[in-house]
Amino acid sequence: GLLLGLGTLLASVREDSRCSRELKTRAHLCGSPAITVQGDCKAVIDQMNYKSKPRMMETNFKQAIDLKDRIEKECAQGDGNFTISFEHIPREMNTLCDEACQQAACEKQHEAELALWDLIQKYQSSHSK
């Protein structure tokens, strides 16, 4: 789920500079040039925060770090500072991601990416009211 999300975000930032500007604008409105990725897998979040070392999933960890670094670099252009942080949340509080991951397990990657974007848009519209 994390690799799919970071990959989709990077593609959007690269394809549409408006996406990069919107990420920076939202982050600055919250008080810092950063976004927080929340996840319900404590082991993965700890690894992304360098609190533990990956054991069997080192390749995926390296890919995730590379994607994170590339997103930060794309979004930092101009003002030189943008970070992505990671926060653990319980699964019952992470229904959006859980639903997207369940869909991703059942669909082809392209269909899962479209479903993920649809869920993100639904989440944003339900929280912007």
N, C-alpha and C positions, 0 to 999 in steps of 0.2 A: 504494500500500500504506500509506504513512504517513497520508494523509488518511483512509482507511478505518479504520485502527486508532485514530487520535485521535478520530474521529467516534464510533466505537463506544464508546470509553472514556468520552467525555463523556456520551453517552446513558445509560450504565450508572451513572455517578456521579450524574447528575440523577435517574434513576428510583429509585435505591436508595441511601439515605444510608449503608447498611451497606457498600456498595462504596467510598464515600469514606473511611469510617472504616478499612476494611481496607487501603486504599492508604496512609493515613497511618501505621497501625500497622506495616505491613511496612517502610515507609521508616524509621520511628524505630528499629525493631529492627536495621536496618542501620547506624544511627548518624547519620542525618540525615533531615530531612523532605523527601525528594526521591525521584524515580524516574528511572532512566536508560532511554531508548529506544535500542536498538541497531539499526543499519541497515547494509546492505552497499553502499549507494550513497554513495560518499565525497562527491560533489558535493552531494547533498541534505543530508547530515549537516553539511558545512561551511556550507551556507546556513543551516540551523537554528541553528548556533552563531555566526552572523554573521561567519564567516571569509571568506565570499565572497558575491557578489551573484547572485541568480538572473537568468538572461538570458531564456530563452524561457518559463519556467514561473513567472513572477512572480505570476500569479493564484493558482496552487496554493500557492506559498510564503506568500502573505498569508493564505490560508485555513488553512494549517497553523499559522502563528503565532497566528492568532485562536483556533483550537481549543485550542492549548497554553495560551494565556493564560486561556481560560475554564475549563479543567480545573484549572489552578493556583488560580484564584479559588475554584472550588467546593470544592476540597480544603483550602484555607487557612482556611476559615471556622472560627472558634473560636480557633485558635492563631496565625493571621496569617502563617504561613510554609509554603510548599510549592512546590517547583520541579521542573520536568521538564528533564532535560539529555539530550543526544544524543551517542552514541558510535559511531564507525565500527568495524565488524568485517568480516573477509573473508566473502565469500559462502558459502564452504564451512563456515563456522562459524555460519551463519545459516539453517539448514535449516528451522526453524519458519516464519519469515517467507517464505522462498522458496517453500515448499509452499503457504502461504496465498495468496500472490500468484498462483501458477500456477492455483489453484482460482478465485480471483477473476476471472481473465482468461477463464475458461470458463463462469462461472455469472452469474446475475443478482445484483445487489448484495445483496438480502436473503438469498439463499442463501449468498453469500460471507461475510456477517456471521455467519450461523449456523455456517458451517464454521470461521471464524476463532475464534469462542468455543469450539468443540469442540476445536480444536487447542491453544488456551491451557489449557483444562482438562486435556487429556492431558499437556501439558508440565508443568503445575504438579503433577499427581499423580505423574509420573515423577521429579520433582526433590524431592518432599517426603518421600521414603522414606529 
